[in-house]
């Protein structure tokens, strides 16, 4: 069964409602035209590294909901790859959780994202992708050299969480 996106919870998060910016919700990112996002970045009405509900940044929302063009536009305009949300996730970890596109993962790695970053639970990108059934990016992460043996805070590795097919591929490196 597919895990729910953590950012979806922010659609109904009462604790965040009082302080939210216009861009600080998933629905806005899904429905807003690219041109509007570009204009807000140009006009600086969307602070590029602002921290919104649960610490999500515009780049974190973008890697969860938008295509590579918007992600590139944010990075080119200064979006940081190292800022963390309250769960300890970087944009790369959020992408591995919510994005099944290898092109996005490859781009983030090419511009300097840390493939071995871990969240508050000690989960790296590979464990995160597997737990969220984003198997299409597993091969990309392995090809880019992720530490397949790094345990999370419970002492479990990606191979522990992976279904048999991917467990074999991860351990053998095929």
C-alpha contacts under 8 A as a table, 3 or more apart, distances in Angstrom:
res1	aa1	res2	aa2	distance
2	X	132	X	6.32
2	X	133	X	6.48
3	X	131	X	7.74
3	X	132	X	5.49
3	X	133	X	7.75
4	X	8	X	7.42
5	X	8	X	5.38
5	X	9	X	7.42
5	X	97	X	7.59
5	X	98	X	6.36
6	X	9	X	5.66
6	X	10	X	7.64
7	X	10	X	5.42
7	X	11	X	7.66
7	X	25	X	7.88
7	X	26	X	6.73
7	X	61	X	7.74
8	X	11	X	5.64
8	X	26	X	6.42
9	X	12	X	6.02
9	X	13	X	6.30
10	X	13	X	4.74
10	X	16	X	7.66
10	X	25	X	6.42
10	X	26	X	7.40
10	X	53	X	6.84
10	X	54	X	7.94
11	X	25	X	6.11
11	X	26	X	6.64
11	X	27	X	7.32
13	X	16	X	5.68
13	X	17	X	6.65
14	X	17	X	5.29
14	X	18	X	7.96
15	X	18	X	7.26
16	X	19	X	5.82
16	X	20	X	6.15
16	X	53	X	5.61
16	X	54	X	7.91
17	X	20	X	5.54
20	X	23	X	7.94
20	X	24	X	5.75
20	X	52	X	6.59
20	X	53	X	6.78
21	X	24	X	5.20
21	X	52	X	7.32
22	X	25	X	7.57
22	X	28	X	7.54
23	X	28	X	5.95
23	X	29	X	6.92
23	X	46	X	7.19
23	X	58	X	7.48
24	X	28	X	7.44
24	X	52	X	5.74
24	X	53	X	6.56
24	X	56	X	7.83
24	X	58	X	7.62
25	X	28	X	5.66
25	X	29	X	6.83
25	X	53	X	7.84
25	X	61	X	7.82
26	X	29	X	5.20
26	X	30	X	6.25
26	X	61	X	6.69
26	X	65	X	7.43
27	X	30	X	5.13
27	X	31	X	6.13
28	X	31	X	5.34
28	X	32	X	5.56
29	X	32	X	5.65
29	X	61	X	6.81
29	X	62	X	6.92
29	X	65	X	6.43
29	X	66	X	7.18
30	X	65	X	5.94
30	X	66	X	7.01
32	X	36	X	6.63
32	X	37	X	7.13
33	X	36	X	5.43
33	X	37	X	6.72
34	X	37	X	5.14
34	X	38	X	6.18
34	X	70	X	6.94
35	X	38	X	5.03
35	X	39	X	6.10
36	X	39	X	5.07
36	X	40	X	6.20
37	X	40	X	5.15
37	X	41	X	6.24
38	X	41	X	5.14
38	X	42	X	6.12
38	X	73	X	7.59
39	X	42	X	5.01
39	X	43	X	5.95
40	X	43	X	5.08
40	X	44	X	5.71
40	X	45	X	5.00
40	X	46	X	5.39
41	X	44	X	4.92
41	X	45	X	6.48
41	X	46	X	5.63
41	X	47	X	7.18
41	X	48	X	6.82
41	X	74	X	7.74
41	X	77	X	7.68
42	X	45	X	7.88
43	X	46	X	7.76
44	X	47	X	5.66
44	X	48	X	7.55
46	X	50	X	7.68
47	X	50	X	5.19
48	X	57	X	7.63
48	X	58	X	6.44
48	X	59	X	7.87
48	X	74	X	7.04
48	X	77	X	7.47
48	X	78	X	6.76
48	X	79	X	5.54
49	X	57	X	5.92
49	X	58	X	6.83
49	X	59	X	7.86
49	X	78	X	7.83
49	X	79	X	5.67
49	X	80	X	6.60
50	X	57	X	5.68
50	X	58	X	7.16
51	X	54	X	7.89
51	X	55	X	4.77
51	X	56	X	5.53
51	X	57	X	4.97
51	X	58	X	7.97
51	X	85	X	7.75
52	X	55	X	5.00
52	X	56	X	5.12
52	X	57	X	6.04
53	X	56	X	5.83
54	X	85	X	6.10
54	X	86	X	5.49
54	X	87	X	7.83
55	X	84	X	6.99
55	X	85	X	4.03
55	X	86	X	5.42
56	X	60	X	5.79
56	X	61	X	6.79
56	X	84	X	7.77
56	X	85	X	5.37
57	X	60	X	5.12
57	X	61	X	6.45
57	X	85	X	7.70
58	X	61	X	5.19
58	X	62	X	6.09
58	X	74	X	7.85
58	X	79	X	7.98
59	X	62	X	4.87
59	X	63	X	6.14
59	X	71	X	6.55
59	X	74	X	6.50
59	X	75	X	7.71
59	X	79	X	6.50
59	X	80	X	7.97
59	X	91	X	6.42
60	X	63	X	5.37
60	X	64	X	6.44
60	X	90	X	7.65
60	X	91	X	4.89
60	X	94	X	6.22
60	X	95	X	7.42
61	X	64	X	5.19
61	X	65	X	6.19
61	X	66	X	7.84
62	X	65	X	5.22
62	X	66	X	4.92
62	X	67	X	7.51
62	X	70	X	6.83
62	X	71	X	5.92
63	X	66	X	6.03
63	X	67	X	7.49
63	X	68	X	7.95
63	X	71	X	6.45
63	X	91	X	7.01
63	X	94	X	7.00
63	X	95	X	5.19
63	X	98	X	7.52
63	X	99	X	6.63
63	X	104	X	7.53
64	X	94	X	6.86
64	X	95	X	5.97
64	X	98	X	5.15
64	X	99	X	5.69
65	X	99	X	7.81
66	X	70	X	6.39
66	X	71	X	7.19
67	X	70	X	5.88
67	X	71	X	6.66
67	X	104	X	7.97
68	X	71	X	4.97
68	X	72	X	6.00
68	X	103	X	7.55
68	X	104	X	5.95
69	X	72	X	5.24
69	X	73	X	6.21
70	X	73	X	5.00
70	X	74	X	6.28
71	X	74	X	5.28
71	X	75	X	6.30
72	X	75	X	5.10
72	X	76	X	5.95
73	X	76	X	5.22
73	X	77	X	6.19
74	X	77	X	5.12
74	X	78	X	6.47
74	X	79	X	5.41
75	X	78	X	5.19
75	X	79	X	4.59
75	X	80	X	6.97
76	X	79	X	7.21
80	X	83	X	6.12
81	X	90	X	6.54
81	X	91	X	5.97
81	X	92	X	7.26
81	X	108	X	8.00
81	X	112	X	7.40
81	X	113	X	5.71
82	X	90	X	5.66
82	X	91	X	7.31
82	X	113	X	7.32
82	X	114	X	7.92
83	X	90	X	5.75
83	X	91	X	7.48
84	X	87	X	7.47
84	X	88	X	5.14
84	X	89	X	5.01
84	X	90	X	4.68
84	X	91	X	7.48
85	X	88	X	5.30
85	X	89	X	5.45
85	X	90	X	6.83
86	X	89	X	7.39
87	X	119	X	6.27
87	X	120	X	5.67
88	X	118	X	7.30
88	X	119	X	4.28
88	X	120	X	4.84
89	X	92	X	7.63
89	X	93	X	5.39
89	X	94	X	6.19
89	X	118	X	7.01
89	X	119	X	4.90
89	X	120	X	7.47
90	X	93	X	5.22
90	X	94	X	6.33
90	X	117	X	7.49
90	X	119	X	7.71
91	X	94	X	5.00
91	X	95	X	6.07
92	X	95	X	5.03
92	X	96	X	6.28
92	X	105	X	7.21
92	X	108	X	6.73
92	X	113	X	6.30
92	X	114	X	7.32
92	X	115	X	7.38
92	X	125	X	7.31
93	X	96	X	5.05
93	X	97	X	6.21
93	X	117	X	7.43
93	X	118	X	7.55
93	X	119	X	7.55
93	X	124	X	7.24
93	X	125	X	5.40
93	X	128	X	7.02
94	X	97	X	5.01
94	X	98	X	6.03
94	X	99	X	7.76
95	X	98	X	5.24
95	X	99	X	4.90
95	X	100	X	7.89
95	X	104	X	7.68
95	X	105	X	7.03
96	X	99	X	5.72
96	X	100	X	7.23
96	X	105	X	7.43
96	X	125	X	5.81
96	X	126	X	7.56
96	X	128	X	6.12
96	X	129	X	4.91
96	X	134	X	7.14
96	X	137	X	7.53
97	X	125	X	7.89
97	X	128	X	5.56
97	X	129	X	5.36
97	X	131	X	7.98
97	X	132	X	5.78
97	X	134	X	7.18
98	X	132	X	7.51
98	X	134	X	7.75
99	X	104	X	7.83
99	X	134	X	7.21
100	X	134	X	5.33
100	X	135	X	7.51
100	X	136	X	6.05
100	X	137	X	6.23
101	X	104	X	5.55
101	X	105	X	6.74
101	X	136	X	7.08
101	X	137	X	6.56
102	X	105	X	5.05
102	X	106	X	5.99
102	X	136	X	6.87
102	X	137	X	5.16
102	X	140	X	6.33
103	X	106	X	5.08
103	X	107	X	6.07
104	X	107	X	5.14
104	X	108	X	6.23
105	X	108	X	5.24
105	X	109	X	6.24
105	X	137	X	7.40
105	X	140	X	7.60
105	X	141	X	7.95
106	X	109	X	5.14
106	X	110	X	6.07
106	X	140	X	7.29
107	X	110	X	4.99
107	X	111	X	6.31
108	X	111	X	5.32
108	X	112	X	6.44
108	X	113	X	5.35
109	X	112	X	5.18
109	X	113	X	4.76
109	X	114	X	6.94
109	X	115	X	6.87
110	X	113	X	7.32
114	X	117	X	5.41
115	X	124	X	7.65
115	X	125	X	6.45
115	X	141	X	7.50
115	X	144	X	7.96
115	X	145	X	7.94
115	X	146	X	5.94
116	X	124	X	5.68
116	X	125	X	6.61
116	X	146	X	6.01
116	X	147	X	6.56
117	X	124	X	5.66
117	X	125	X	7.02
118	X	121	X	7.46
118	X	122	X	5.01
118	X	123	X	4.99
118	X	124	X	4.38
118	X	125	X	7.12
119	X	122	X	5.18
119	X	123	X	5.51
119	X	124	X	6.79
120	X	123	X	7.47
121	X	152	X	6.37
121	X	153	X	5.56
122	X	151	X	7.28
122	X	152	X	4.21
122	X	153	X	4.91
123	X	126	X	7.86
123	X	127	X	5.68
123	X	128	X	6.14
123	X	151	X	7.43
123	X	152	X	4.89
123	X	153	X	7.41
124	X	127	X	5.48
124	X	128	X	6.13
124	X	150	X	7.67
124	X	152	X	7.41
125	X	128	X	5.02
125	X	129	X	6.04
125	X	141	X	7.66
125	X	146	X	7.94
126	X	129	X	5.18
126	X	130	X	6.21
126	X	138	X	6.40
126	X	141	X	6.60
126	X	146	X	7.27
126	X	148	X	7.32
126	X	158	X	6.26
127	X	130	X	5.16
127	X	131	X	6.04
127	X	157	X	7.02
127	X	158	X	4.80
127	X	161	X	7.11
128	X	131	X	5.24
128	X	132	X	6.24
129	X	132	X	5.26
129	X	133	X	6.07
129	X	134	X	4.88
129	X	135	X	6.58
129	X	137	X	7.16
129	X	138	X	6.82
130	X	133	X	4.92
130	X	134	X	5.89
130	X	135	X	6.16
130	X	138	X	7.37
130	X	158	X	7.21
130	X	161	X	6.76
130	X	162	X	5.98
131	X	134	X	7.75
131	X	161	X	6.78
131	X	162	X	7.73
134	X	137	X	6.16
134	X	138	X	7.25
135	X	138	X	5.17
135	X	139	X	7.79
135	X	166	X	7.99
136	X	139	X	6.85
136	X	140	X	7.86
137	X	140	X	5.12
137	X	141	X	6.29
138	X	141	X	5.24
138	X	142	X	6.29
139	X	142	X	5.12
139	X	143	X	6.02
140	X	143	X	5.08
140	X	144	X	6.19
141	X	144	X	5.17
141	X	145	X	6.48
141	X	146	X	5.71
142	X	145	X	5.18
142	X	146	X	5.43
142	X	147	X	8.00
142	X	148	X	7.44
142	X	170	X	7.13
142	X	173	X	7.23
143	X	146	X	7.66
147	X	150	X	5.64
148	X	157	X	7.10
148	X	158	X	6.29
148	X	159	X	7.62
148	X	170	X	7.08
148	X	171	X	7.75
149	X	157	X	5.77
149	X	158	X	7.10
149	X	159	X	7.93
150	X	157	X	5.91
150	X	158	X	7.80
151	X	154	X	7.30
151	X	155	X	4.86
151	X	156	X	4.92
151	X	157	X	4.48
151	X	158	X	7.62
152	X	155	X	5.26
152	X	156	X	5.46
152	X	157	X	6.38
153	X	156	X	7.46
156	X	160	X	5.99
156	X	161	X	7.59
157	X	160	X	5.31
157	X	161	X	6.90
158	X	161	X	5.31
158	X	162	X	6.03
158	X	167	X	7.77
159	X	162	X	5.15
159	X	166	X	7.80
159	X	167	X	4.93
159	X	170	X	6.78
159	X	171	X	7.07
160	X	167	X	7.56
162	X	165	X	7.81
162	X	166	X	5.75
162	X	167	X	5.15
163	X	166	X	5.63
163	X	167	X	5.90
164	X	167	X	4.89
164	X	168	X	6.21
165	X	168	X	5.58
165	X	169	X	6.58
166	X	169	X	4.87
166	X	170	X	5.87
167	X	170	X	5.21
167	X	171	X	6.13
168	X	171	X	5.32
168	X	172	X	5.90
168	X	173	X	7.97
169	X	172	X	5.25
169	X	173	X	5.35
169	X	174	X	5.17
170	X	173	X	5.10
170	X	174	X	7.16
